[in-house]
Amino acid sequence: MKERSASLTPDALRLFYRQYGIPQSAPVIACVSGGLDSMCLLELLRRFSDRTGAPLSAAHFNHRLRGEASDGDEAFVRDWCEARGIPLYVGSGDVAEVAKRTGRGIEETAREMRYDFFFTLSDQLDGARVATAHNADDNLETVLMRLVRGTGLRGLGGIPPVSGRLIRPLLGVPRRQIEDWCRENGVPHREDATNALDDCTRNRLRHAVVPVLKELNPALNVGNMTALLRRDEEVLTGLAESFIEGHSVPGGIDAGALAALPYPVASRAVRILFGEKLSTVHVDAVLKLAASGHPSGSAELPGVTVRRKYNTLTAEPMEAKTFEAVDIPLDRPVIIEGIRLKITAVLTEKAEIYNSLTKFMIKRDTIKSGIVARPRRTGDVLRLPGGTKSVKRLMIDRKIPAETRDALPVIACGERVLAVYGLGQSVDFLPAVGEPAVTITIEKWEGQ
């Protein structure tokens, strides 16, 4: 289905509804931040509602990230909706506190919290459609972000115009057209000062890369490309689903038949069967197992072990490994049998320069109480040379599987995290060269 270039009229919105099978009478929640795009969306939906009688309400989520500016956004949206008789629902949450507590990034946490609010509200309003103001420039930036990070066909498909109850009526409209329309129609907006900062990948692409691309092609719009790629993705995924339906056997999937598939279909079948977010390395490990011809074998994936039993591939959940906290004395090594590691702490009179993820030198006079090795806890943070991050975030960034994260010893003194096996040690406790230190070494233990 080719996507039409959108314009900002009720008739264009009617065509959007017709193209994606949305009843014109469907109730809609406009997600409004107070920014340019969302104010354009709200005004366009208001005009459409006046013409069709479709129920319209608005939703605003206050992230509490910019203090008085965030409260000002909320007040602005309230006043605008009240003056026009649009029912407004407001949610809020301390995004920064939740991000810190869960070890996730601010942007990721903010998105999750506001969409939880929007869809909960949709449930309360009889499944109303949730409309967001993503535009053609957002789609271009998203494709570029995914290209930079490494992606496949699905990622290059960009932002879909419709996804379940979520609709994006402005997705085909360039940002410049939205700016002109709001100015011509007297639609005000609030400016988020953080949009001008180059502190995240999207903003850097928006300010440094997109202008160059549009200089080369002023009409640049990836809408038709992403629509075509999403169609290709749908066909390939459909073939994979049909294969699974036709080749499932008791307990699993036919290994030989899976190995015989063309790679684009086989890789999608593996992800459907064993995990949508599997990396190419994991997918290839499963396909190698399927093609091996051996009556037995296994492939370790995040959270699951795929086993071959004659000509059948089966999946078995992987149990998360952990251990009980143990004291680390200075006079003898400690064996943690459950995770098969040996930890040794010794006094060192003169610290050396070194760089290791398994051996740590701790400035001796910073240790005020006993040293323990324990699993990670909510709120653990580690200050590495590149900055402070939560231990959970570091594990995610280093692509450590979720089921093994609690098996990586955190070396702590009281509530302070000194070091984490496989991640490094806090720069707060590094000794100077020649200073007294406690040297902690963590080694694999192969004993019985």
HELIX and SHEET records of a PDB file:
HELIX    1   1 PRO A   10  GLN A   19  1                                  10    
HELIX    2   2 LEU A   36  THR A   52  1                                  17    
HELIX    3   3 GLU A   68  ARG A   84  1                                  17    
HELIX    4   4 VAL A   95  THR A  102  1                                   8    
HELIX    5   5 ILE A  106  GLN A  124  1                                  19    
HELIX    6   6 ALA A  136  ARG A  149  1                                  14    
HELIX    7   7 LEU A  153  LEU A  156  1                                   4    
HELIX    8   8 ARG A  175  GLU A  184  1                                  10    
HELIX    9   9 ALA A  193  ALA A  196  5                                   4    
HELIX   10  10 THR A  201  ARG A  204  1                                   4    
HELIX   11  11 LEU A  205  VAL A  209  3                                   5    
HELIX   12  12 VAL A  210  LEU A  216  1                                   7    
HELIX   13  13 GLY A  223  HIS A  247  1                                  25    
HELIX   14  14 ALA A  255  ALA A  259  1                                   5    
HELIX   15  15 TYR A  263  PHE A  274  1                                  12    
HELIX   16  16 THR A  280  ALA A  291  1                                  12    
HELIX   17  17 GLU A  337  ILE A  339  5                                   3    
HELIX   18  18 ARG A  364  THR A  366  5                                   3    
HELIX   19  19 VAL A  391  ASP A  397  1                                   7    
HELIX   20  20 ALA A  402  ALA A  407  5                                   6    
HELIX   21  21 VAL A  427  PHE A  429  5                                   3    
SHEET    1   A 6 LEU A  88  SER A  92  0                                        
SHEET    2   A 6 LEU A  56  ASN A  62  1                                        
SHEET    3   A 6 VAL A  28  CYS A  31  1                                        
SHEET    4   A 6 ARG A 129  ALA A 131  1                                        
SHEET    5   A 6 LEU A 166  ILE A 167  1                                        
SHEET    6   A 6 VAL A 162  SER A 163 -1                                        
SHEET    1   B 5 SER A 248  VAL A 249  0                                        
SHEET    2   B 5 GLY A 252  ASP A 254 -1                                        
SHEET    3   B 5 THR A 312  PRO A 317 -1                                        
SHEET    4   B 5 VAL A 304  LYS A 309 -1                                        
SHEET    5   B 5 SER A 296  LEU A 301 -1                                        
SHEET    1   C 5 VAL A 326  ILE A 328  0                                        
SHEET    2   C 5 ILE A 371  ARG A 374 -1                                        
SHEET    3   C 5 VAL A 410  CYS A 413 -1                                        
SHEET    4   C 5 ARG A 416  VAL A 420 -1                                        
SHEET    5   C 5 GLY A 424  GLN A 425 -1                                        
SHEET    1   D 4 VAL A 334  ILE A 336  0                                        
SHEET    2   D 4 LEU A 341  THR A 348 -1                                        
SHEET    3   D 4 ALA A 437  LYS A 444 -1                                        
SHEET    4   D 4 LYS A 359  LYS A 363 -1                                        
SHEET    1   E 2 VAL A 381  LEU A 384  0                                        
SHEET    2   E 2 GLY A 387  SER A 390 -1                                        
END                                                                             
